[in-house]
Amino acid sequence: MAGAMGRLRAMIVKEFWAILRDPRARTVLFLPPLVQLFVFSFASTLEVKNFDVGLLDRSGGRAAIELASQLAGSPNVHSIVPLHSMQELRAAINDRKVIAAIVLQPDFDMTIARGGTATAGVILDGRRSNAAQIVAGYLQRIATATGTVLRPDIPSPPARSVVTNWFNPNLDYLWFTLPGLIVTIGAVSGISVTAQSVARERELGTFDQLMVSPLRVPEILVGKMVPPVVVGLVNGSIYLLVGHLLLGVPFTGSVLLFYLSLFMFLCALTGVGMFVSAASATQQQAFLGAFLVVVPLILLSGYASPVDNTPGWLQIVSLANPARWFLEIDEGLFLKAMPAGDVFARILPLMLIAAVTLGLGAWLFRARME
């Protein structure tokens, strides 16, 4: 027993030394994920701010001036681009100078003065469909506010809705983005580090030395899987501290449950990475294999778009995706203090996926050693 523990300890130390002895490797393991966390936290957003709006005013009256004033006062509008013809409007949208253009017909002010309901035409850049829909919502609210200013004599509607946003009351997109980035960046780094392990041994010519060493196959496997998990736990801890203390994203759940679910998530990723690594003859093949796995893993996690938006058969496939389960846990622990029962209901699939991926990785590794 003591001999087995000694061999296992030596293997783990060897793998840590292989990863950390190169200064560039140490930098790559910890600095890029931290930089990515800061960059993507502010760049990976679907919010639309500081957009330019074109205004083709054929009316020129008080109502048109009030609408322009409301537009200029909006915190989301960067500038208003005056347009003088439909040709200028078409060119402004075609050249992406504006994402939307408002057209006020000559009778716009006269209609309002007579007590009628005037219509402002809005032309959107459909090439940016998601942003265009968000901008259309902004412009609709601005038009409603303008109507309230111009016609204060019109009574309010008899009923109105009061909106309350649970778990993210200010709709701060960073609160939604950061937990998802912990999943995506963790998946990329976890699989990449593991995928290079066996392939690196083959390229350096040390794989044959492992085969003739006193180490047994389970000891080699555990030794190669421990460092990526430890690196992932360290990065996860950094993300948790940076997100909560520096970026102001609340963490309302259990830290213990966070680390338990993160550990199971990293085990599942390590199994996938080991399978890729064992199937690769070179580090270049391992890199391409990791990329092939990571992209669908992120796309089917629910980070970029809800899994419910995908076809039914893809929703079934996503059940085998560890990132999907950990993303639900991560967002739940950060924002809504997810109860332990709900967390364990999602940890169990992670444990099953980890058992399968680790088993497949170990099987292929054994097969390649024979």
C-alpha positions, 0 to 999 in steps of 0.5 A: 500500500505504501509503495502504491501511494509513493508511486502515485505521489511521484506520478502526480509530482511529475505531472505538476512539474511537467506543467509548471516548470516552463514559465510560459506554461505557468503564464498560460495556465492562469493569466489568460483565463483571468484576462478572458474573465475580465474581457468577456465579462464586459464584451460578451453581452447582448445589451445594446448601448451607445447606438446611433439613430437617424432622423428624417424629419419631414414635419419640423414642428413641436412634436418632432422637436420633442421626439428628437429631444427625448431621443437625445436624452436617452442614456442608450442613444449615442447620437442622432444623425440628421437625414434629409432624404430617403437616399441618405437614410438608405446609405446610412443604414447600408454603411452601418452609420445607424442601426435604426432610422425614424421617419416623420411624415409632413403631417406628423405635427398636424395630426397630433395638433388635431388630437389624432394619433400620429405614426413615426416610421422606424426602419431597422438594420435587419443584418443585426437582428437581435440588436435591432429588436432591442433598439425597436423596444427602446424607440417604442418606449421613447415614443410613448414617453414623447406622447405623454409629454405632448398629450398630458390630457389623455388619461392613463390606461385603466390598468398597467403592469408592474414588472419585478425582476427576481434574482437580478433586479437591475437587469445587470448583464454582468450578473448573468455573464460571469457565472456562464464564463466560469463554465465556458473558460473552465471547460476550455482550459480544463479540456485543453490541459488534459488533452495535451498530457498523453500527446506531449508524452508521445512527442517527447518520447517519454511515453515508452518510458512510462510503459516500462516503469514500475507505475501501473496503469491506474496510477498513471491515469490518476497522476495525469488527471489530478493536475488539471483538476487542481488547476481548475479548482484554483482558477474557479477560486480566482473567478469566484473571488474576482467576480464577487469582490471586484466585479460586484456579482453577488454569490448567494449560495453555498461555497461548499456546494459550489466546490463540490459541483465544480469538482465533479464538473472538472472530473467530467472534463478531465475524462473527456480530455483524457479520451482526446489525448489518448486518441491523439498522436501529436499535440497538434491533433490533441489541440484540434480534438479539444477544439472539436469537443469544446465548441459544441459543449459550450453551444449546448450549455445554455450560455449563449442561448437557451437549450429550449431553443434547440430542436428536441433531439439536441435537447436530449443530446445536451443532457450528456453535456456536463457544462449544461448541468454545472451552468444551472448550478453555477447561476443558481448559487450565484444569483438565487441561493439554490437549495441543496436539494436542487443542487444535488439533483444536478450534481447526480447527472454530473457524477454519472457523466464524470463516471462515463467520461473517466471510464472511456478515457481510461479504457482508451488509454489502456488500449493505447498502452497495450 
